[in-house]
Amino acid sequence: MSITVVILGAGKGTRMKSKKTKILHEIGGIPIYLHALNSTEGLVPSKTLFVTSRDNQALIESLQHFDVKADVVIQDEQLGTGDAVAVALQSLPELTGIVVVLYGDTPFVKTSTLTKLVRSVEQDVPFAFLGFETLHPGNYGRIKLDTEGYIQKITEAKDCNHVDSSPSLCNSGIFCSKVDVLTKLLPQVSNENSSGEYYLTDIARLASEQGIKTRLVQCDEHETLGINTRNDLAVAEHVFQSQMRNRFMSEGVTLIDPNSVYFSIDTKIAPDVVIEPNVKIGKEVSIDTGAVIHSFSYLEGCTISEGAQIGPFARIRASSEISKDAKVGNFVEVKASKLGARTKVSHLSYVGDASVGEETNIGAGTVFCNYDGVSKNKTVVGSQTFIGSNTLLIAPVEIGNEAFTAAGSVINQNVPDHSLGIARKRQKNLLNKAPNHKFRKG
């Protein structure tokens, strides 16, 4: 039976106090909605619909940027979840099979949970809601079961009275149904409630009144975490990071102080990597076995090869490759560059738009001057070469194999293999011309 996924993302998210659409805020380096979308991939849906508002161009552009294979459906007026689903189904009048409805602001539902939800829908049980138990129901709707254990009704939190507020069985909002039965009941949903909205949850009551069964599928509470405020966003990031830390440690990665290390969703780390405290790993980072990432380092868009040493206080930027057993030391920034095997940039240097060979040493205070004010230019440094401290390499320039540059040089011409490049004036000492100055104690 074909599966259609409907993701609701038309809400304005006013409680975020942000000009940015709520579900465009990020967890683990990607927008919130992508987490929800990724959880549906295991269902292998035949069609995915993304419901949003007409003025939400930023979300539409984000979907295009991440090459999301989904049809955008416009909900002209935000009249509630029932209306949003109705608009989605109207866009596919010939739709059959099963529809799964979830929310762009609920990032942690598992694929296995969604699979269980879909499998719970049968010929005589056409509806299923995902629920959970909690001691703090908050703004979640309350689920009431009948004597057979099927859902009798779901009451939205806004419409709960004191009696309704006591149960701990809550609705996540995630829903699955057979399309033909859903399209029959959706027009019967009314907006006679405190918000004047059409609630998808009214389906449970309508179905029960008409003798149609609605199943409850339960999951862990953390899977249903919805994001409505900045505090929710921080909690979600904490949950995500905890999951990533536990995963990497279970795979053989050493985290000296796990709670101080931050990852992105696409981070790749091999076993026997050691990561010291206070490290941030951005998007598109791969770290091979035996590498050590020392404290207070920041990595993004780079490849760290086997046995490499990074930091402390190092920054490795996008399109950089640090080869086997290379070292990038304290207060070194590398950008769009490749460092060869066993090459060392030990401290206080900037390497930008460069290719550096194997077993080369870049002295302290070296700057690869890659930008001339108009364009970025490349520097090529050979293997077994020594770049003296405080050298400025003015790109474009090439330094050969087994070459040297003298400390304090400004190099703007190529240095051939086995040659010494020196560009500084000879020191001159003016005898007895020192200023008449005595250092004062204290």
Buried (B, 14 or more C-beta within 10 A) or exposed (E): EEBBBBBBBBBEBEBBEEEEBBBBBBBBBBBBBBBBBEBBEEBEBBBBBBBBBEEBEEBBEBBEEEEBEBBBBBBEEEBBBBBBBBBBBEBBEEBEBBBBBBBBBBBBBBEEBBEBBBEBBEEEBBBBBBBBBBEEBEEBBBBBBEEEEBBBBBBBBEBBEEEBEEBEBBBBBBBBBBBEBBBBBBEBBEBEBEEEBBBBBBBBBBBBEEEBBBBBBBBEBBBBBBBBBEEBBEBBBEBBBEBBBEEBEEEEBBBBEBEBBBBBBBBBBBEBBBBBBBBBBBBBBBBBBBBBBBBBBBBBBBBBBBBBBBBBBBBBBBBBBBBBBBBBBBBBBBBBBBBBBBBBBBBBBBBBBBBBBBBBBBBBBBBBBBEEEEEEBBBBBBBBBBBBBBBBBBBBBBBBBBBBBBBBBBBBEBBEEEBEBBBEEEEEEEEEEEEEEEEEEE
